[in-house]
Amino acid sequence: MKTNDVHSAGGSKAATQLRHALEVRKVLFGNKLLVPTDVAAEALGRAPSTLRKWSMLGKGPIHPVRVDGGLLWRVDDLMRLAQEGL
């Protein structure tokens, strides 16, 4: 998918960022689709600090993957939470 195709599809800035991040992560990680904390938080309507707290305490509804000291979140988990109405 070309960058222009993403923008012409419409949607919010967060959706565009998520689509772009998904494309990049798919190239890097194959079928393990992962997004950074800021994108995951925006997709869930939460503050990035909330997701970091979930990770730190290990008590959130989803858990991140740690890569090079950073947190990446599984898109499958984000979609599940969205469907459950987190």
Residue pairs with C-beta under 8 A, 6 or more apart in sequence:
1 19
1 23
3 20
6 16
6 19
6 20
7 16
9 19
11 19
14 39
14 42
14 43
17 39
17 42
18 35
18 39
18 42
18 43
21 35
21 36
21 39
22 33
22 35
22 75
25 32
25 33
25 34
25 35
25 72
25 75
26 33
32 65
32 74
33 74
33 75
33 76
34 65
34 67
34 72
34 73
34 74
34 75
35 43
35 72
35 73
35 75
35 78
36 70
36 71
36 72
36 73
37 48
37 51
37 52
37 64
37 70
37 71
37 72
37 73
38 48
40 51
40 73
40 78
41 47
41 48
41 50
41 51
43 78
43 82
44 51
44 78
44 81
44 82
44 86
46 86
51 60
51 64
51 71
51 73
52 71
53 60
54 60
54 61
54 62
54 63
55 63
55 64
55 71
61 81
61 86
62 73
62 74
62 77
62 78
62 80
62 81
63 77
64 71
64 72
64 73
64 74
65 71
65 72
65 73
65 74
66 72
